Amino acid sequence: MKMSQLLGKRFKEKPSDTKLKSHELLIRGGYIRPVSNGIFSSLLPSLKTLKNVEKIVREEMNAISGQEVEMPLVQPKELWEESGRYFAINDELARLKDRTGRDFVLAMTHEEATVALARTEATSYKDFPFMIYQFAKKFRDEARPRGGLIRVKEFTMKDAYSFHTNKQDLEDYYNQCAVAYGRIFARAGIPETVAIKSDSGMMGGSVSHEYMLLTEAGEDTIVTCSKCDYRANKEIAESVVSVENDDEAEKPIEKVSTPNTESIEDLAKFFNVPESKFAKTIFYKPTDKISKPVLVMIRGDIEVNENKLAKVIQSMPELADDAAINAVGAVVGYASAYGIENKCYVVVDKTLVKEKNLITGANEKDYHIKNFNVGRDLSNPIIADVAAVREGDKCIKCGSPLELHRGIEVGNIFQLGDKYTKSMEMRYTDESGSLATPIMGCYGIGIGRLMASVLEVRNDDKGPIWPVSIAPWKVAVLSLLPKDGEGEIMEVSKKIYEELARKGIDTIWDERKLNPGEKFADADLLGTPLHLVISQRNIENGQVEWKERATGNKGFVSAKDVVSFAENWVKEELQKLNAAADMVKPLPLEELSN
């Protein structure tokens, strides 16, 4: 590619409406242009990078016997009714009608279409196991698109689906795919990506993992152990919380006047005790399955993890308003389950079970009670882990302090079980001649998000530092033309450029009549891994200057050897990435089943 022919402007200035580094550099480098909020067009540098990412993903999916297919973006409503998700998913699912009035959806994921396809082709146990995958456009009506390609409405996804006749086979293949994912991220230049246990969410299933790139730009919170291999999304992470006062004898309830003292912070000052000494209360609205308000009690120094609570009450919790709290006999700021237990669905976090003589609300304005004990003062609450893990809590595996990090989700895998095959009545004939339901695994990677995530951690102030495996061009030939003419520069540059092309090395040639500073700036904004500088002085010395974008290392190579030098350099860089991929290990056995 010649720079003079490349469509797209590059900018020195940072766009005012970008927050993430990847978004900034993709705009400045002429990679993407916004069409609407969360919707972008890709120019050639972006498209080439995306295709290189796809190539890696495709190779790794094929290596584990994946079969590439293609399924439609527009799908009939009836498929999504079969799975139950047409009504379960709200505004994120885009719905439309055709000219005849028939209802369709724009697929945000392809479980329904995959099962509809597979049930026509796999009807005998002899047809199993198998995995099909695709690269497909999807649409999710994201409420808050952000960060350029990190969170968008329209996106390209690699989604894969495996089908099995038994749980062991699913678990074995799930781990094969887990290794393939680790290899993908290593080959794409982010070997530091980690697999963590996660919440299956609307996808369903019993076991799932997210692949997280740890970076402060991430919007997810990741919990990791400082000593062992425990890692989990904060949404499901568990910890061991030290009991503060389990050795006390239970004391009788005592009512205490606490005027104008509603918050845990103010109460801690009033009683001159730590926040861990309190049992605080949070009210949530009734759900489809629970007719009473949901009352949650948890230790005063710990927050409720609403994703964990959702699993207990089988619905995402919504905070109750003051009127609903007052209606059950509680008082905002002075509430507890004490005395009103029969009017609420009471969930007590397990951190309170062993604590003794806590302070909690008296359900009377300006009053609290001392010496509250869960086992004695509540008759039959639901005891569950609904606590949000904190920095420094103890690891459930080894007891070491836990750490909290930010991360970007770059991929996810799920053991779906029979969630979709059962509801959509996919059946096969087993060895005994009976009808059986297969089980599934699901494996997704957002191609644009992966590209942007790599850029989020592989950049400097000058621009992207693309790994050679996904860079839009591996080599940049920079012809530094003198003001008084071209001399031999264009002839030598053209020869090098054409020889590199014949070797199959994707190269961009900046042959424009611009000053050197502008050419170096554009090469940096394109993130080309290896720069070859052709100047009159270098030609006179029979050499070419080379420079590595990532390290800044530079030197000279003879003009006659420059093509073989570049070819070997690219091979060596790819070998380094492949070596990192070869180091990927399977998931621990205890994480494969629930």
N, C-alpha and C positions, 0 to 999 in steps of 0.2 A: 504494500500500500504506500502510495506517495502522500506526504502530508499536504501538498497543494491540492489534492483531490478529496481530502477527508472533510466530510460535512460535519459541522459542529464547531461552536465557538468555545474557547477556553478563557477563563477569567482569573486575574490575580486576586480580585477582591472577594471576600467572603459574602455570600448571599445573606440578606438580613433575616430571611424566614427559615433558616436551617439551624437546628440545635445539635444534632448528632454529626460527628466528624465525617462519617460515611456519606451522609446526605450532602453535606457541604462539598466534599471532593467529587462526588458523582455529578453534581451540578457544575462546579468549576471546570472539571475536566471534559465536559461535553459528552457525558455518558447518558444521562437521562434528562428529560424535560417534563414538567408537570402538565397534565391535561385537565385534571380536576383533583379535588382533595382525595388523596390516596390512590390516584390513577396516573400512570406515567407512560411515556413513550421511551423506547430504548433506541439510542443511536448506535452506530457500528461498534465503537469501543465496548459499550455495554453488552451488545448482542454477542460479540465474540467471546467476552468473558463468561457470559451465561452459558454459551454453547460449550466452552471448555469445562465448566462445572458439570454440565449435563454429561459430557463424555466420561468423566471420572465416575459419576454416579452410575451411568449405564454399564460401564465395565465391571463395577463391583456387584451390581444386581445380576448381570449375566453370569458372573463367577459363582453365584449361589443358585444357579438354575432358574433365574427369573425369565419370564417370557413377556416381552414388551407388547402391549396392546394399546388401543386408543378408544376412549369412551366419551360420550357427548357431554358438553357443558349444560345444555338445555335438556331437562328431564321431566317426564310427566309427574304430576302431583301424586298419582296412584302409587308409584314406587315408594315415595316417602311416607305415604299413609301406611303402607305395608310394614315399614320399620317402626312406625309410631313417631318419627321425628318431624313430620310435617307440622304437627301441632305443638310438639315439645320445644322446638326451636322458635324463638320469637323474631325480633327484627333483623337479626343477622342473616336470615335466609331470605333471599330476594325471590319474590313470587311475581308471575306475569300470566297473561292470557294470550292465546293466539287469536287469529281473526275469527275463528269459529266459537270462541268463548271457552275453549278448553284450558284448564289450569296447568301451568308448568312452573318449575323452579330453575334458578341458576345455581348449579351445584357448587357448594362450598367444600364438599368432600364427596368421595365416590363409593362409599360402602354399599349403598342401595343399587347403583348401576353395576357394581362388581358382582354382587350376589345374583342379580337378575341375569347377568351373562353366564356366570359359573354354573347356575342350576340347570341351564340348557345343555351344558357340555359334560359335566361330571355327574354321572348317574350311577356309577358302580364304584365299589371300593378299589377296583383296579385303576381308576382314574386319579387316585390320590397317592401322595400329596402333590401339590403344585403351587406355584406362585406366579401371579401376573402383576405387571407394573406398567405405569404410563408416566409421561410428562404431559401435564394438561393444565390449561387455563382454568382458574376457578374464580368465583366471586363471593365475597363475604361482605355484607353491608356493615363494615366496621364502624362502630360509633365514634371512635377517636383515632383515626389514622395518624401515625406519627413516624418521624425519623426516616423519611424517604422510603426506601424499600424494606425497612425493618417491619413496619406494620402498615399494610395497604388494604385496599378493597379488592383490586384485581391482581392476581398473582399466578405464577406458574409453579406447580407443585409436582414433585415426583411422589406418587403414592403407590405403594405395593401392598398386595393382599395375598396371604398364604392360606391354604385350605388343608385341613388334616382330619384324620379319623379318630385320633386319640390325643390325650393331653401331653403325653411324653413326647410324641412326635412334634407337637406344637412348640413345646419348651425347647427341644433340640434345635428346631429351625429358628426360633426366636433368638437364640444365642448366636447362631450363624449370622443372622441379620445384624445383631448387635456388633459383632466383630467387623462385618462389612461396613457398618456406619462409622466405626472408629477408623477404619482404613480410608474411607471417603474424606473425613475431616483432616486426617494426617496428610493425605495426598493433596488436599486443597490448601495446605499451609497452616492449619490451625490444630496441630497435634495436642495442644493443651486442653481441647474440648473434653469434658467429663460426662459420663453417663450417671444420671441420678434417678432415684425412684420418684415417681410423680403421681399426681391424681389423674385418673382416666377421664374425668369430666364428662362432657356430653358424648364422648366416643364410646363410653362403656367399657366393660371388661374388668378383669380382676387384677392384672399386672400391667404396669406401664413404666417406661423410662423416658426421660427427656435427655437430650444431648445439649449441654450448656457450655457456651464459651464464656469464661469468666472475664468480665470487664465491667467497669463502673458505668458504662453506657447502658448496661442491661436493665430491664424493667422487672425481672424476676429476682427473688431473693433465694439464694442457695445456702443450705446448711451443710457444712463439712466438718469432719473431725480432724483435730490437729495431729492425731497419732495413727488412727486406723483408716480403713477405706470407707467408712460410713459417709454417704452423701445422699441428700434428699432435698426436694423442693420444700420451701418453708410451708407450703400449703398442706403437706402431709408429714413433715418432719416430726420426730419424737425425741424426747430427751428425758433425762432423769433429773427431777427437781428435788433438791434437798429439803427434807422436812424440818421446819423451824422449831417446833415445840411439841413433839409427839410424846415426850416423857412426862408431861404434866398430868396431874390427876384432874379429872373433869370437875369443874366447879358449877355451882348453880347459876341459872340465868339471872342477870342483873340489868335492870333498865337504867340508862344514863341520859341525862339531858345534854343535848349537843346542839344548841341554838345556832342557826345559820352556818352549819358545818355539813356540807353535802358531798364534797369531793374526797377521794381517798387521800389526796395530798393534805387537805385541810384537817381531816380526821387524824392523820398520822401526827401532825403537829399538836392537835388538841389533846390526844392521849399520850403523846410523847413515846410512841412505839413505832417500829418499822411498818411499812405498807404490807409486808407479808403476814402481819397479824390480823388482817381484815379479810372477810368474805364479801366480795362485792357482787352486785346483782345487775344483770342486763336482761331486759325484756324484748322478745321478738313477737311478731304477729303469728296468729294461727296459720296452719298450712292446709293443703288439700286433704291431708290425712290426719292432722291433729287439730281438733276443734277449739282447744283452749290456747291462750297465750303461752308461748314458750318462755320459761324463766330459767336463766342460766346463772349459776353461782360459781365463782372462780376466785382464787386467791388474789388479794388486792394488788400484788406486784406483778401479775401476769395478765396478758391480754387474751381475749377469746380469738381462736382461729376459726373463722366462719366457714371455711371449707371443711374442716373437721366436723363442725357442728352440722353442716348440711348432710353429712353421711348419717348422722344420728337421727335427724328429723326427716331425712329423705326429701329435702327441699332446700334451696338457697334461702338462708334466713333474712328477714327484713325487720328492721328495728320497729318496735311498737311506739305509738305516740303516747303523750301524757294521759290522754283520756282513757286509753285502753289500760294503762297501768293503774290509774285511779279506780277503774271499774272493778278490779279484782280485790280492792281493799288495800292496795299498796300506795305509797306516797313517793313521788319522784325525789331522789336524793336520800331517802330514808327507807328503801325497800329491801326486802329479803323474802325467802320462801317461808320463813318462820310464821306460822299461824294462818297462812293462806295457801298452803301446799295443795289442798284439794281443788283449788280454783285454777291451777296452772299445770302445765306439763313441765315438770321440774327436771332439769339436767344439771348435775353437779360434776364439776371437773375433778378428776381423780386426785389432783394436788390437795384437795381439801379433806380427803378421807381420813388421813392420819393426823392432821393438824388438830390441836386441842385449844379450847377456850378462845375462840375467835371473836372478833367484833363485827357486827353486821347491823343492817337496818332493823328498826322496830316496827316498820309500817305505820309510823306515826310521826307527824312533822316535828322536827327538832329533837328526835329521840333515836338512840341506837341501843342495842343490847350487847352486853359483854358475856363471854363464856358460852358462845354458841358452838355446839358440837354436832357434826353432820349425823353420825351414827345414832346419837341419842335424840336429837331435836327434829329430825325429818324421818317420816315413816317409810317411804319407798321411792326415793328418787332414782333417776337413771344416772348411773355412774359411768362416765366416759372421759376419754382424753380429748378435750376441746381446747387445749392450751397452745398458744403460739410460742414456738421455741425462741429463746433469747440467746444472745451472745454470751458465752461462758457457761451455759447450762452443760450438764454432763452427758456425754455420749452414751446411748443405750447399749452399745456394743462393748466399749472398753472403759468408759467412765472418764475419759479425757475431756478437756474443755472443747465446746463446739464453737465454730467460727461462722460468721455470716458474710456472704459475698453477693455481689450483683452479677447477673449473667443474662446472656441472650440465648433463647432457645433456638438452636439451629437444626433440630431434628427430633422426632419422637417415634417410639415404637409401642405397640399395644398388643396384649393378648386379649382379643375380643371375646373368645369363647363362642357361644352360640347366640349371642345377642341379636345378630342380624339373620343368621341362617335359620334360626328357629322362628322368629317373627315373620320372615319372608318365605317360610315353608320350603326351604331347600332340603331335599332328601336324596339319599343314595341307597343302593342295595348293598348290604354288608355280606360277609362271607357265608353267613347262615341263610341268606335270602330274605332277611328282614329289612325293613326301612329304618334308616338311621339319619341323624342330623350331624353334619360336619361342624367343625369348629374352625375359627379363623384367627389370624394375626394380621396386624395392620402396621405399615411402616412408612412414615412421611418425612420429606425434606422439601422445604421451600427453596427453590433455586435462587430467586432474587434475594431473599433474606440471607442465604448462605454467602452469596457474593458480597453483600453489604456488610455482613458480620466479619468476614475476613478483612475487609477494608477498615473496619472499626478498630482493629488491633494491629494492622499492618499499614502504617502511614507515618508521615512526618509533616512538618509545616509546608513542605514543597508539594506534597501530593501522595498518591497511593504508593505502596511498596508491594506490588503484586508478587506472590509466589510464581515461579516460572510456569507451574502447571496450569494456572488459570489466567495468566496475563493475556491481554488481547493481542499483544505482539511480544515475542520473546526478546527481540533485538531491535534497537533503534540505530540506524545509520545517520549520523549528523554531519552534513556537509557544510563546513565553515567557509563560505565564499568570501574572497577579498573584494574590496570595493571596486578595484580596477579591472575586474574580469573573473572568469571562472578557472582559468588555468587547466591543470589536469584533474582538478578536484572532482568535477562532475563525471568524468570518464572513469576514474578509479572507483568512485562511490557507486556508480551504476553497475560496474562489474561485480563489486562485492555484494550489492543488493541482489542481483540476479543469481549469483552463485548460491547465496543463502537460500533463495527461493527454491532453486533446484534441489537443494539438500532437504527441503521440506521444513525449513525453519521460518516461522511466521515473522516477518520483518517489516518495519515501517521505515521509510526513507524520507528524511526531512531535507528536501532539495530546494526549499524556498529561499528567496533572496532576502533574508532577514538577518539581523545581527545575532551573534552567538548567544547572547543572554536570553533572547526570546526563544531560540531553539532549545536551549537547555531547560528553560522554564516549562515549555510545552512537553518535552520528553519526560520531565518529572511529573507533570500533571497526568500523563498517560501511564506512568508507573512502569514503563518498560524495564525489565530486570537488567539488561546489559546494553550499555551505550558504546558505540564505536564512533570515534571522532576522526573525521577526515579533514585535515587542514593542509595548506600549502607547505608549511614547515615539516609536518609529518611525512608528506609525500617525498619531499626532498631528502629526508632521512630514511626513506624506504620503510616506513612503519606506520602503524595506526594506533592511536591511543584508545584504551578500553577503560570503562568505569562501571563498577557494580552499583546499581541503584540502592540496594539494601544496606550495604556496608560502607559505601564510599570508597572502597579499595579501587585503585587504578594502577595502570602501568602501560607498557607498550609491547606490541607484538609486530613482527615483520609483516609487511603488506601481503606477501605471498602466502603466509601461514594464517592470516586472520580468519578465513572462513572455517578452517579446521579447528582453530582456537575457539571460535564461537560455538561450533557444533559440539565440541567436547565439553565446553562450559555448560551448555544447556543440558547435556546428558548427565553430567555430574550433579547438577542441581536437582534434576528429576530423581536421580538415584538417592539423594539425601532424603527427599520426601517419601520415596518408596521404602527406604530403610525405616523411617519412622512408622509407616503403615504396617510394616512387618512386626513391629513391637506390640501391636494391639493385642490385648488379652480378652478372653471371654468374660462375661459377667459372672460374679460369684453365684454358685449353685443356689444359695439360700434366697437370691433375689428373683429366681425364675418362676417360683410358684407362690401362691397366696395361702 
